[in-house]
């Protein structure tokens, strides 16, 4: 366990808000989003379901003064991987988003990359290990 820095807590909570809003939109209105973005409805709905669990985890971590360092590292690595996977998805040809969909995917990839960086810096600023 480590003492979570204020930057880390804020970055985790911002990630939780961003992910939570995305999750709600994707789960509740995947059909409309699919039409707007030119993306498969199932991809959006399943991503939204994943984000519900992710939001709960990241939100919980963001509210704690002491957090398990390996769990925070998993979030940081996961966000970095999400960024790369989003770009790979666009380049792979597996989906054919329209211009709005492409912009949305790139914007969320950038946002997720920024969260990963802020969380990593916040983790580096966090205090020494504490007893569980």
C-alpha positions as CSV (number, residue, x, y, z in Angstrom):
1,X,0.0,0.0,0.0
2,X,1.1,3.6,-0.7
3,X,-0.1,7.0,0.4
4,X,-1.9,8.3,-2.6
5,X,-0.9,11.8,-3.8
6,X,-3.5,14.4,-4.4
7,X,-2.6,14.3,-8.1
8,X,-3.1,10.5,-8.3
9,X,-6.5,10.7,-6.5
10,X,-7.7,13.6,-8.8
11,X,-6.5,11.8,-11.9
12,X,-8.2,8.6,-10.9
13,X,-11.5,10.4,-10.1
14,X,-11.4,12.3,-13.4
15,X,-10.8,9.0,-15.2
16,X,-13.8,7.5,-13.3
17,X,-16.1,10.5,-14.3
18,X,-15.0,10.3,-17.9
19,X,-15.4,6.5,-18.0
20,X,-18.7,6.5,-16.1
21,X,-20.3,9.0,-18.5
22,X,-19.0,7.0,-21.4
23,X,-20.3,3.8,-19.9
24,X,-23.8,5.2,-19.3
25,X,-24.0,6.6,-22.8
26,X,-22.8,3.3,-24.4
27,X,-25.0,1.0,-22.4
28,X,-28.2,3.1,-22.5
29,X,-28.0,4.3,-26.1
30,X,-25.6,2.1,-28.0
31,X,-28.0,2.0,-31.0
32,X,-28.1,5.7,-31.5
33,X,-24.3,6.0,-30.9
34,X,-23.7,3.3,-33.4
35,X,-25.6,5.3,-36.1
36,X,-23.9,8.5,-35.1
37,X,-20.3,7.1,-35.1
38,X,-20.5,4.4,-37.7
39,X,-19.4,1.7,-35.2
40,X,-20.9,-1.7,-34.3
41,X,-23.6,-1.4,-31.7
42,X,-22.4,-4.6,-29.9
43,X,-18.9,-3.1,-29.6
44,X,-20.2,0.0,-28.0
45,X,-22.5,-1.8,-25.6
46,X,-19.9,-4.3,-24.5
47,X,-17.3,-1.6,-24.1
48,X,-19.9,0.3,-22.0
49,X,-20.5,-2.8,-19.8
50,X,-16.7,-3.1,-19.2
51,X,-16.5,0.6,-18.4
52,X,-19.1,0.2,-15.6
53,X,-16.8,-2.2,-13.7
54,X,-13.7,-0.1,-14.6
55,X,-15.4,3.1,-13.3
56,X,-16.2,1.4,-10.0
57,X,-12.6,0.3,-9.5
58,X,-11.0,3.6,-10.5
59,X,-13.6,5.6,-8.6
60,X,-12.9,3.5,-5.5
61,X,-9.1,3.9,-5.8
62,X,-9.6,7.7,-6.3
63,X,-11.4,8.0,-2.9
64,X,-8.7,6.2,-0.9
65,X,-5.8,7.8,0.9
66,X,-3.9,4.5,0.8
67,X,-4.0,2.3,-2.3
68,X,-2.4,-0.9,-3.5
69,X,0.4,0.2,-5.8
70,X,0.1,-2.9,-8.1
71,X,-3.6,-2.1,-8.7
72,X,-2.8,1.5,-9.6
73,X,0.0,0.3,-11.9
74,X,-2.6,-2.0,-13.6
75,X,-4.8,1.0,-14.2
76,X,-1.9,3.0,-15.7
77,X,-0.8,0.2,-17.9
78,X,-4.4,-0.5,-18.9
79,X,-5.0,3.1,-19.9
80,X,-1.8,3.1,-22.0
81,X,-2.9,-0.2,-23.6
82,X,-6.4,1.2,-24.3
83,X,-4.8,4.2,-26.0
84,X,-2.7,2.0,-28.2
85,X,-5.6,-0.4,-28.9
86,X,-7.8,2.4,-29.9
87,X,-5.3,3.6,-32.5
88,X,-4.7,0.0,-33.6
89,X,-8.5,-0.5,-34.0
90,X,-8.6,2.5,-36.4
91,X,-5.6,1.3,-38.4
92,X,-6.7,-2.4,-38.5
93,X,-9.7,-1.9,-40.7
94,X,-11.8,-4.1,-38.3
95,X,-14.3,-1.2,-38.0
96,X,-15.2,1.5,-40.4
97,X,-16.2,4.5,-38.4
98,X,-17.4,7.7,-40.1
99,X,-15.6,10.9,-39.6
100,X,-17.3,11.6,-36.3
101,X,-16.6,8.1,-35.1
102,X,-12.9,8.5,-36.0
103,X,-12.7,11.8,-34.2
104,X,-14.4,10.3,-31.1
105,X,-12.1,7.3,-31.0
106,X,-9.0,9.5,-31.4
107,X,-10.2,12.0,-28.7
108,X,-10.9,9.2,-26.2
109,X,-7.5,7.7,-27.0
110,X,-5.8,11.0,-26.3
111,X,-7.8,11.5,-23.1
112,X,-7.0,8.0,-21.9
113,X,-3.3,8.5,-22.7
114,X,-3.4,11.8,-20.7
115,X,-5.1,9.9,-17.8
116,X,-2.3,7.3,-17.9
117,X,0.4,9.9,-17.8
118,X,-1.3,11.9,-15.0
119,X,-1.8,8.7,-13.0
120,X,1.8,7.6,-13.5
121,X,3.1,11.0,-12.4
122,X,0.7,11.0,-9.4
123,X,1.9,7.5,-8.5
124,X,5.5,8.7,-8.6
125,X,4.5,11.5,-6.3
126,X,2.8,9.2,-3.8
127,X,4.2,8.5,-0.4
128,X,6.2,5.5,0.8
129,X,4.6,2.1,1.4
130,X,2.4,1.8,4.4
131,X,1.3,-1.3,6.3
132,X,-1.9,-2.9,5.0
